[in-house]
Amino acid sequence: MTPEAFLADCKELYRDILDLLKIEMTKELRYPIYDASYFGDGYAHLTPKTAAALKLMHDTEDLKLDGTYAGKALGAVIDYAQTNKDKTVLFWNTFCTGDLNELGYLALPEAFHHYFTDPLQDGDLGV
């Protein structure tokens, strides 16, 4: 998905949510920033900023976040907040999908099994 297509999808979702909740915007709606530089080497590969964000959230809020989605997003949010101190920044953690270990990873396609059996990366808190 291109950044432009992602942003278009986000705008449509925001408008749908506002319509559903019957909220009329009185200010210009600001949309999320899409920055692929925080993706790292790909799915489930932690970046140093991801690892630092995971540690910060664990140490300060006693929360374990996943490094695949939430940790990468939080790393980006922290960078944005540090360079935009005059802005209000929201990080909304949806707490992933829950504990997939309860389902048994063997029920997943074999291509995903290594995410459960490989050693954790440095900085991965094991969510």
ABEGO torsion letter per residue (X at the ends): XBAAAAAAAAAAAAAAAAAAAGBBBABBBBBBBBBAAAAEAEBGBBBAAAAAAAAAAAAAAGBBBBAAAAAAAAAAAAAAAAABAABBBBBBBAGEAEBAAAAEAAABBAAAAAAAABBBBBGBAGX
